[in-house]
């Protein structure tokens, strides 16, 4: 099953709607991660084995490139 983590750019209502459709989803709002840096958000998603869903793809793609160049692996970064 695909596990999702919504960063703070995504409304917690999106998490609730996805959950009602059977998705395994958490939002940063629900786990107290609002205000964390992009890197901390990606680190949390990675630790939890969840794909990161964000409207801030530009910044996260730059971060993903940095991680990739260092050999760090992470779940997917999704932009709705």
C-alpha positions as CSV (number, residue, x, y, z in Angstrom):
1,X,0.0,0.0,0.0
2,X,1.2,3.5,-0.8
3,X,1.8,5.7,2.2
4,X,1.6,9.4,1.8
5,X,2.8,12.4,3.9
6,X,1.3,15.8,3.1
7,X,3.5,18.8,3.9
8,X,2.1,21.9,5.5
9,X,1.2,23.4,2.0
10,X,-1.6,20.8,1.8
11,X,-4.8,21.2,3.8
12,X,-5.5,18.6,6.5
13,X,-8.9,18.3,4.8
14,X,-7.0,16.7,1.8
15,X,-5.6,14.1,4.2
16,X,-9.1,13.4,5.6
17,X,-10.6,13.1,2.1
18,X,-7.8,10.7,1.0
19,X,-8.2,8.7,4.1
20,X,-11.9,8.3,3.5
21,X,-11.0,6.7,0.1
22,X,-8.7,4.2,1.8
23,X,-5.3,5.9,1.5
24,X,-2.8,5.6,4.3
25,X,-2.0,9.3,4.7
26,X,-0.7,11.7,7.4
27,X,-0.4,15.5,7.2
28,X,2.2,17.7,8.8
29,X,-0.6,19.4,10.6
30,X,-1.7,16.2,12.3
31,X,1.8,15.1,13.5
32,X,2.9,18.6,14.7
33,X,5.5,19.2,11.9
34,X,4.3,22.6,10.7
35,X,7.1,25.1,10.5
36,X,9.8,22.5,9.8
37,X,12.3,23.1,7.0
38,X,11.8,21.4,3.7
39,X,14.8,19.1,4.5
40,X,13.2,18.2,7.9
41,X,9.9,17.5,6.1
42,X,11.6,15.2,3.6
43,X,13.6,13.5,6.4
44,X,10.3,12.8,8.3
45,X,8.7,11.4,5.2
46,X,11.7,9.2,4.5
47,X,11.9,7.9,8.1
48,X,8.2,7.0,7.9
49,X,8.5,5.4,4.5
50,X,5.9,7.8,3.0
51,X,5.8,9.6,-0.3
52,X,5.9,13.4,0.2
53,X,3.0,15.3,-1.3
54,X,3.7,19.1,-1.7
55,X,2.6,22.1,-3.7
56,X,6.2,23.3,-3.3
57,X,7.8,21.0,-5.9
58,X,10.4,23.5,-7.1
59,X,12.2,23.7,-3.7
60,X,11.8,20.0,-3.0
61,X,13.1,19.0,-6.4
62,X,16.3,21.0,-5.7
63,X,16.6,19.3,-2.3
64,X,16.0,15.9,-3.9
65,X,18.8,16.5,-6.3
66,X,21.1,17.4,-3.4
67,X,20.2,14.2,-1.6
68,X,20.5,12.1,-4.7
69,X,24.0,13.4,-5.4
70,X,25.0,12.5,-1.8
71,X,23.6,9.0,-2.3
72,X,20.7,9.5,0.1
73,X,17.5,7.7,-0.8
74,X,14.0,8.8,-0.2
75,X,10.4,8.0,-1.3
76,X,8.9,9.9,-4.1
77,X,8.0,13.6,-4.1
78,X,4.6,14.2,-5.5
79,X,3.1,17.4,-6.8
80,X,-0.7,17.3,-7.2
